[in-house]
Amino acid sequence: MPPKQFPTLTTARLLLRKCSLADAPDIQRLAGDRDVASTTVRIPHPYEDGMAEEWIGTHQGSFDRGEEASLAVTLRSDGAFIGDIGLRLNLADEVGEMGYWIGKPYWNQWYGTEAAAAIIKYAFEVLGLNRVYAAHFKRNPASGRVMRKIGMTHEGTLRQHVMKWGEYEDMEYYGILKSEFLSK
């Protein structure tokens, strides 16, 4: 059964909330950075005018259908938009795939780890999922460190699994079970 309302999650330094059209300029600027786009499977480069608004426009329908929950990552101190985190949902199997990106000015400040821990807690405690998994490009070990910090286990490498900008990329997969989360 799809979740009933878009979540708002709070951590010590972050507020994770539904994206709004007011976030579009920040999304375009931050996601449009080549270094950010190069670390994700789905962010295009260049990130053209209108893409952010179009993407934001898909969020409510995807959430209502129980397919995805995508949240803006913002700073509690000043409301600044710094990235996005979400879960692609398979509610029939009680599984979610976590994905996220953080704008380059906010790298190496543990924001990704803080946001990921919050979305994992939401996945297990609110959505009742049994498993959450995530993947990163092998050439982006910082994402793997985030996943390990929140208790995920490395489950394997899929060699040349996706193509990004004409190059095959190896993907590192991580996962965590509800029983593992609850035992912490």
Backbone hydrogen bonds, N-H to C=O, Kabsch-Sander energy under -0.5 kcal/mol:
donor,donor_aa,acceptor,acceptor_aa,energy
9,L,16,L,-2.5
11,T,14,L,-2.7
15,L,74,T,-2.6
16,L,9,L,-3.5
17,R,15,L,-0.6
17,R,72,A,-1.8
19,C,70,S,-0.5
23,D,20,S,-2.1
24,A,21,L,-1.3
27,I,23,D,-2.6
28,Q,24,A,-2.8
29,R,25,P,-2.2
30,L,26,D,-3.0
31,A,27,I,-2.6
32,G,27,I,-0.6
32,G,28,Q,-1.0
33,D,30,L,-1.1
36,V,33,D,-0.6
37,A,33,D,-2.7
38,S,34,R,-2.4
39,T,36,V,-1.5
40,T,37,A,-1.5
48,E,46,P,-0.9
51,M,48,E,-1.9
54,E,50,G,-2.3
55,W,51,M,-2.5
56,I,52,A,-2.8
57,G,53,E,-2.0
58,T,55,W,-1.5
59,H,55,W,-0.5
59,H,56,I,-1.4
60,Q,56,I,-0.5
62,S,58,T,-2.1
63,F,59,H,-2.4
64,D,60,Q,-3.1
65,R,61,G,-2.0
66,G,63,F,-1.8
67,E,62,S,-2.8
68,E,62,S,-1.2
69,A,87,L,-2.2
71,L,85,I,-3.7
72,A,17,R,-3.5
73,V,83,G,-2.8
74,T,15,L,-2.0
74,T,72,A,-0.7
75,L,80,A,-2.2
76,R,13,R,-2.6
77,S,13,R,-0.5
79,G,75,L,-2.3
82,I,73,V,-3.4
83,G,73,V,-1.2
84,D,101,W,-2.4
85,I,71,L,-2.4
86,G,99,G,-2.7
87,L,69,A,-2.0
88,R,97,E,-2.6
89,L,67,E,-3.4
89,L,87,L,-0.6
90,N,95,V,-2.8
93,D,90,N,-0.7
94,E,90,N,-0.6
95,V,90,N,-2.1
96,G,131,R,-2.0
97,E,88,R,-2.7
98,M,96,G,-0.6
98,M,133,Y,-2.9
99,G,86,G,-2.2
101,W,84,D,-2.5
103,G,82,I,-3.6
106,Y,103,G,-2.4
107,W,104,K,-1.7
109,Q,106,Y,-0.7
114,E,110,W,-2.2
115,A,111,Y,-2.7
116,A,112,G,-2.5
117,A,113,T,-2.4
118,A,114,E,-1.5
119,I,115,A,-2.2
120,I,116,A,-2.2
121,K,117,A,-2.0
122,Y,118,A,-2.2
123,A,119,I,-2.4
124,F,120,I,-2.1
125,E,121,K,-3.1
126,V,122,Y,-1.9
127,L,122,Y,-2.3
129,L,123,A,-2.6
130,N,94,E,-3.0
131,R,94,E,-1.6
132,V,176,I,-2.5
133,Y,96,G,-2.4
134,A,174,Y,-2.2
136,H,172,E,-1.8
138,K,170,D,-2.4
140,N,137,F,-2.3
143,S,140,N,-1.3
144,G,140,N,-0.8
145,R,141,P,-1.9
146,V,142,A,-1.8
147,M,143,S,-2.2
148,R,144,G,-2.4
149,K,145,R,-2.4
150,I,146,V,-1.3
151,G,148,R,-1.8
152,M,147,M,-2.4
153,T,175,G,-3.0
155,E,173,Y,-3.3
156,G,173,Y,-1.2
158,L,171,M,-3.0
159,R,157,T,-0.7
161,H,158,L,-0.9
161,H,169,E,-1.4
162,V,169,E,-1.6
164,K,162,V,-0.5
164,K,167,E,-2.8
167,E,164,K,-1.6
169,E,162,V,-3.4
171,M,158,L,-2.6
172,E,136,H,-3.0
173,Y,156,G,-3.1
173,Y,171,M,-0.5
174,Y,134,A,-2.8
175,G,153,T,-1.9
176,I,132,V,-2.4
178,K,130,N,-2.6
181,F,177,L,-2.3
182,L,178,K,-2.8
183,S,179,S,-1.1
184,K,181,F,-1.2
